[in-house]
Amino acid sequence: MKVAEYIASFVAAKTKVFWGYIGGFNADILEKYCDLEESNFVLNYHEQAAAFAANAYSIIKEKPAFATASGAPSACNLIAGIANAYFDSNPCVFIVGSPHSLAVRKDKKTRQNAFEEIDFVHMVSDITKYAVVIKDPAGVKYELEKAYYIANHGRKGPVVIDVPYNVAREEIIDSASAYNPPSKIESEFNPKEVLDVIRNSSMPVMLVGGGARGNEVREYLKKFLTKIKLPVVASLCGLDVLSHDHECFCGFIGHYGNRYANLAVANTDCLIVLGSRLDERQLGGFRTRLNDKAAIIRVDIDRAELGRKFTETLSYQLTVADFLRIMTEFDFNAFGYPSWIETIHEWKKRFPSHNTNTITHSPNNFVNYLSDVLTDDCIICADVGQNQMTVAQSLKLEKKRRLINSAGYGSMGFSLPAAIGAAFASPETMVISVNGDGGIQMNIQELHVLVREKLPINVIVFNNSCLGMIRKTQEKLFNGKTFVSVDNYSTPGFENIAKGYGIEFLKIENTNQYDKLISFLSDKEPRFIEVVFPINVENNPEPGDVIWNQTPNLTEEEFEQVNEECIRCLNQKE
């Protein structure tokens, strides 16, 4: 068996879909792969799109996804997707074809020797968990198994395997060594000490992040909340961990987060952090700008995250699933904080993320309406920019709905290829791709994949004829100048583009047209919906000096009322 055939068989055994773009240097692998009965190679029209699709596929399937590229230009086009997998902890295996191993430069002073040559492993070393060049056919079995294991264990993430095309054509020896994974290190903790810290608090808050994703965690969390009823807030990556109609769900935190959720975190006396890196977009960057009095219980599979910013009261290196499982199995009398939860829900009514009284044509109100017409198990893929924050603020992720986005890396152009990955991962599910007018144009060519593969993806584009988030930044920093984001910026005719690909099109320009969505959204074929907004449309709320004092700023009277309500909760501990 040749190396190419072994790699092809390995991929087919691990996944049902292989993403990528074919070229001369990975053609041998794909020729063998496509000969397999169980093969399903999806040709994307840009390698970046293939990498983003693999990211989404891995999230929904909860196991590593595979993507491939050929040569330096093709491999480099994967980098955005590799980085996204690294920062959002998505398990992906990237197999890259490269020039003949004997032709590549041996002297680092030489810029290039072989056509399309680049030291790709070195290039991606800082954004992968593992990267290796297969130099000897005898090592292919070992390296494939090792890479797959590393991608899927510990803090999950991307790996890269570089295969020179001459190595791909060589015979693999039957006695090639296999990879023996290390023994699992069991992390232990005493549930009682966690319970003691929570019981000693009056206003605890649980924060769930990307490390809490997955069906297993969702079930354990629901069981945990039947024993300890406390408020749960979410980071961008953790927004779909707990159904938003659960009595304990209390919103999205961060610079663009729900104000009521940020107020809860700012006033808590015990913050239980499950699988969140606590970066600056979530918590403002510094504890003193967050909450310098709360006890912090932290659970993360990545030891490097523990104690990185804050001195935790308790910290444990283990998976969120294991933590919640052990907590729910521990025998203790149930307790809760109903008054504290009720207080946060009152803040939600008082400080909403969209205008609930007057029906206006705004992104937040549109997303709120969209929530009411989506299926209970749909998958929403958001792009990066204002549209992403609008979705995070106002989308109701109830029942089994999922949200996929580029959170840590923040790459525009993510949504459409991610939706393709999600559609392949869950073919019976309605998939929604939400985009801005800027981001959609970065991978718009993937619309053809929707048509070619008959994917029932509903593509929604928020068109305010500008780069909205950058416009707001420019207005604050440059005395109102909006160069490039508004000036000399334009959008194409999206209707003509949709029709050019043979996709049904709908344009919405006001609230009177919202009802058209009900009959237009489809789970049978692709659809394109352009939603036109005024150029000066704004998210509400937006970042202020600290996350709990967003703009428009609260008055002194409002802050005083919040403080009084917190004092009552302290005095009403159940």
N, C-alpha and C positions, 0 to 999 in steps of 0.2 A: 504494500500500500504506500502510495506517495504521500508526502506531507500535506499537499493540497487536499487530497481526498480525506485524510484523517481530520484536518481542520473542518472541512465541510460536514463530515459525519458528526463531529463534536458539537458544532453549532446546531445542527438539525435535532440532535438528541436533547439539547438544553432549551430550545425555544421554537415557537411555531412561526416566527417572522424574523427575517434577516433584512436590515435596512441598509441603504447605501447607494453608491454610484460605482459603476464598473469602469475600469481602466486597464491598461496593459499589465500593470504590476499585480493586480488582484484577480485577473481574468482566470487563472488556473484554479483558484479556490472557488470562484463562482461557477465555473464550468462543471466542477465536480458537485458542488452544492445543488445546482439546478437539475442535475441528473437524478437526484434523490427523489423518491416518490413523495416524501413528507416535506419537501422544500417549499418555501414561500418567500422568494426574494422580492422586496418592494423597492423599485427604482424611484428614488426621489430625484428632483430636478436640481438640487443643490445639496452638497454634503452637509452643510449646516442644518438643513431641514431634516436630513436623515438622523443626525445626532439628537436634535430636539425631539423627533418622533420616538427615538429609542428611550429618551428620558421619560416621556409620558407613559410609554408602554411598560417600563419597569415599575413605575409608580402603581399603575392599576393592577398589573400582574403580581406585584410584590416579589419579583425575582429579577435577576440580571437580564438585560436586553443586549442584542448584538447589532453592531453597525460596522460597515467597511468602507474604505477609501483606497485610492491608488496614487502613489507618488506624492511628491512634496506639495503641489498646489491643492490636490484633492485632500490630502491628510490635513493640511493647514486649515482648510475650510471646516473641518470637524471641531476646531479648537473651542469655539463658542459653546458648542454642545458638551464638550468634555469639561469645560470650566463650570458649566451649569450643573452637570452631574456631580462635580466635586463639591461645590458650595451648597448644593441642596441635598447632598448625600443620596444620590440615586445610583443604584448598581448598574453599570453599563460596561460591556466589553467591546472595545474598539480594535478591530483587526485591520491593519494597514499594510498594503502591499508596497514594496520599495524596490529600488534598482538592484542589479546583480551585486552580491556582497563583495566580489573581487574588484568591482569597478569603482566603488566608493572611495573617497579620499582617505588616505592614511596619514597624511600630514595636515595638522590643523591649520597650518599657514596657507594651505591651498583652499580657496573659497569653494570650489566645486569641481568634481571630476566626472561623475556620472550625470546623465540627463535626469532632471527632476529629483536630484539628490538633496536631502536635508537630514540633519541629525534630529529626527522627530522625537525620539525618546528623550533626548536632552531637553528639547524645547518644552515638552509637556510634563517634565519631572515635578514641577511645583503644583500641578493641578491634577495629578493622578495619585492613586494609592500605590500603584505599581506600574512600571513600564519596562519593557524588555525587547531586545532584538533576538529573534530565533536565528542563531548562527550555525547550529548543528541539528540535523534531523533527529538525532537521538534525544534532544531536549524538548521536542515539541509537546509530547504528552505531558511531561512534568510541568512545563510552563503554562499550558492551557488550563490544566487542573488547578494550578496555583493561582493564576490570575482570576479564574472564576470564583474560587474560594475567597480570595481577598476582597473582590468586589462585593460579595454578599455577606461578609461577616464583620463584626465590630461596627464601627461607623461606616456604613456602606458608601460606595463611591465608584468612580471610573478606573479602569485599567486599560492599558494599551499594549498590544502585541504587534510588533513590526516583523513582517515576514518578507525577506528578499525573494524575488521571484525565482531565482535559481534554487534556493532552499526549498521552495514550494514544490519544485519538480523532482526533488530527490526522494529516494526510497526511505521509509521509516523502518527501523529495525523492530522486530517483534518484542525484543527484550527491553524496549525503552522504559525507563524508570517512571513510576507514578509519583504523584505528590502526596505526601502524608501530612494532613493538616495537624496543627498543634492541638494539644488537649485543651478543652474548654476550661477556662478559669472561672470557677463559681464564685460570684460575689454574694456576700451575705450581709444582711443587716437585720436589726431588731425592729420589727414593726411597732413595738411598744414605744420606743423612743420617738418615732415619728408621730404616733398618736398623742404622746405627752405634749409635744410642741404644738400640735394643732389644737388640742384641748385647752391649752393655756392661752390661746388667742381668742379674740372676740370677733375679728373680721378677717378670717383667712381667705385667700384667693389662690386658685390653682391656674397656672399658665401652661397651656399645651402648645408645643412647637412641632417642627417637622419630624423630630424623633418619636413623636407619638402617633404618626400615621400608621395605618394598617388595620385590617378587620379585627385582628386579635386584640389590639389595644382598645378599639371601640367597644368591644364586648366587655372587657375587663373594667373599663372606665364607667360604663353604665352600671355594672354591679357595684363598683366602689361607691358611686353616688347614691345608691340605695342604702348604704351604711353610713356614709358621711355626706350630708347635703351641704355643699358649699359652692360659692360662685366659681365658674370656670370661664376664663378668658383665653383668647387664642392669638398666636402670632399669624403672620401671613401663610406660612406653611402648615399651620395647625388648624386652619379655619374649618375644615370639614371633619375634624376628629369627633366632635360631639354635635348631634343634631341641634339646629338653632331653635327648634321648638321645645327643647328640653328645659325644664324649669330652672336648671342650674346654669344654662348658658348665658353669659353676660357680655358678649361682644368681642370685638377685634381691637387689639392694642397697637400703639405706635404713633408716629408723627401724623399719619393720616388716619389713625384709628378712630373708633367710636369714642366720643368724649366720655361717656358714662363708664366704659371699660377702663380708660386711662385714669379716671377719678378713683375707680375701685382699686387699681394697683397702687396709686399714689397714697391711699389711705389705709391699705391693709396693714395688719400687724403680723401677718404670716404669709409669705409668698412661697408656694409650692411649685417649683419649676420642673416640668417634665419634658425633656428633649428639646430645649430651646437654647440657642447660643447667646441670647440676650445682647444682640448687637445694637448699634446706635439708633437704627430705625425703629426698633422695638421699644427701647427703654430710655432713649436719650443719651446713652453712652456712659454716664457716670451715676453711681448710686446716689450721690448727693443731689442729683437732679431728678432722681426717681423717688426714692423712699429710703431714708437712712436710718429708720427705726425698726423696720420689719425684720422678724426672723426669716431666714431663707433656707428652705429645704430644696436641695437640687439633685436631680437624677439625670444622668447622661451616660451613654455608652462610651463617649470619648473622654478619657481622663484629662486631656489637655484643656477641656472646657471648664472643668471643675476648679474653682478658686481663681479663675482667670481675671475676673473683674471684681467680684465681691467675695468677702469672707463669709462663707456659708455657715449657718448654724449646724446643719447636717448635710452631707453630700455622699452620694453613692454612685459608683461606676457600674451600671447595669442597664439593661434595656428597660424601657418604660413598661413593656408588656410584663416582664418578670416582676418589676416593682409592684404594679397594680395587682398582679396575680397573687403575690405573697400577702399583700395588704388585705385583699378580699378573703383570702383563706384564713387569716388570723381571726380568732374568736374574740369579739368585743361587742359591747352594747352600742347600737347605732346612735348617732347624735347628729345635730345639724345646726344651721345658722339661718333660719327662715327670715328673721327680721333684716339681717344684713343683705340677703338675696333680694328681698322686697324693696329695700332702699335703692339698690342698684337698678332694679327695674323701674322705679320711680324716676331715677335720673335719666333712664332711657326715654321715658315719655317727655321729660322736661328738656332734654338736650338731644333731640333726634339727629341722625345723620342726613336726613333729607326732609323737605317741607311736607309734612303729613296733613296739613290743614288745607292748603291751597294747591290744587292740581296745576302744576307748571311743567313745561317741557324742559326737563333737565336730566342729565345723566343719572343722578341718584334716583329720581322718580321713575325713569324708564326702567332701570334695573329692578327697582322695587316691583313694578308692574310685571316685568319679565318673570320674576320669581313666582308669581301667581299662575303662570300659564305653563311652566315647565313640569316635566314628569318627576315623580318622586325619586327616581334613580338616575337622573341625567348626570352627565359629566360636563363641567364647564371649564374651558381652558381660557385663561385671561392673558393678554399680552402685557407689556410693560409701558408705564406712563399713567396718565390720568385715568384711563379706562380700568386699569388694574386696581387703583385705589377706590374707584367708584364701586366696582364689583365687591371688593373686600368690605366696604362700608355698608352696602345696601342689599347684597344678594342674600336671600334666605336659603341657607344650605340645610334644608330640613330632610328628615327621613334618611334616605341612602344617597343623597346627592354628594358629588365629589367636586373639588376645585383643584385644578392644576395650574401652576404659574411658575415663572422664573423669579424666585424670591431673593436669594443671596447674590447671584450673579447679575440679574436684572437685564436680560438681553431682549431688546425689541426684535420683533419677528419670530417670537417663540410660539405664539398661540396657534397659528394655523397648522404647522407641522406637528405640534403637540396634540392637537385634536385628531390628526391622522393616526398618531400612535395610540391614542385612547380608543379610537373607533375600531382599530384592529384588535386591541386588547379586550374590548367588550362590544362585540358586533351587534348585540341586540339592544344596546342602550342608545338613547338620544344623546348626541354630542353637540355642544355649543362652543363656538370659537368667538370670543369677544376681542376686538382689536381697535386700536386707534387708527386714524387715517395715515399716520406715519409708519407705524409698525407693520401694518398689513402689506405695505409695499416692499418690505425687506425679504419676504418669502412668498410673494403673491403667485409665483410660478407654480406653487404646490396645489393651486386650484385644479390643475390638470390631473393630479393624483386622485382627487375627489371624484372626478368624472370617470377616469380610467378604471378605478377600483370600485366604482359605484358606492361611495361612502356617504351615508345620510348625515352629513355634517352641516349644521346651520351656522354660516359665517355672518357675524354681526360686526359692522364697522361703525364706530362713533366718528362722525366727520364734523369737526368744528373748524376745518380749514386752517389749522395751525398745529404746532407742537405745543400742546397746552401746558404741560408741566414746566417745560423750559421757558415758555412765555412768562409764566408767573415768576420764575426765578429771575429772569431778565428784568422784569418790571421792578422787582425789589432791589436789585443790585446795580442796575444801569440806568436809573432815572427814566424808566418807562420805555427805553429803546428795546425793540423786539426784532433785532436783525436775525435773519434766516428763519426763526421760529414763526414769524408772521410775514415780515417783509421778504419779498422774493421767494415765498413759499406758496405752493399750490398743490391741489389734489387732482387726480385724473378723473375721468368719467367712469365711475365704478359700475354703472349700469352697462356700459358698453363692454367693459372688461368681463363682467359676469356672463353676458350674452355671448361674448367671444369664446368662452369656455363651455357654453351650452348649459349654464346654470340659471335657474329661475331667480328673478330679482324682485325685491320690494324696497320702496323708499318710504321712510317715515319722517315727517317734518313737523308734526305737532301731536298733541295728546289725542286729538280726535281720530287719529289713524292708528292708535295703539291696538285697538281691537282686531286689526287686520292680522296681527301676529298669531292669534289663536288658530286660524285656519291655514296660515302660511307655513308655520314651523312644521318640519317633517322629520320622521324617523325612517323614511323610505328612500329619499334621494337628497342630494346636496341642494342647499338654498343659500342665497346671498341677500342680506338685509342691510341697507345703508340707513343709518339714523343721523339726520342732520341736526346739529345744534348751533346756536349762536357762537361766534368766535370768542366772546367774553364769558362763556359758561365756566362756572367754578365748582370745585369740590367743596363740600361742607361736612365737617370742619377741615381746616388746613393747618399745617405746622405753625406753632407759635414759638415762644422762647423755651418752654419746656412742654413735655407731651400732655400734661394735664391742663395747660392753659393755652389751648389752641385758639386760632382766630376763626370767627370773631371772638375776642376775649370776653370772658365772663366778668360781670360787674363785681364790685366788692360785696354787695348785698347777696349775690348768688353764691359766692365763695363762702360767705358767712353761714348761709343756709346749709350748704353742703357740710361744713364743719359741725354745725349743730346736729345734723342728722347722724353724723359719724359718732358723736358723743353719745347720742341716744342708743346707738347700736352697742357701744362699749358697756353701757349701763344695763342693757337688756340681754345679756348673754344667756342663751338657753342651756 
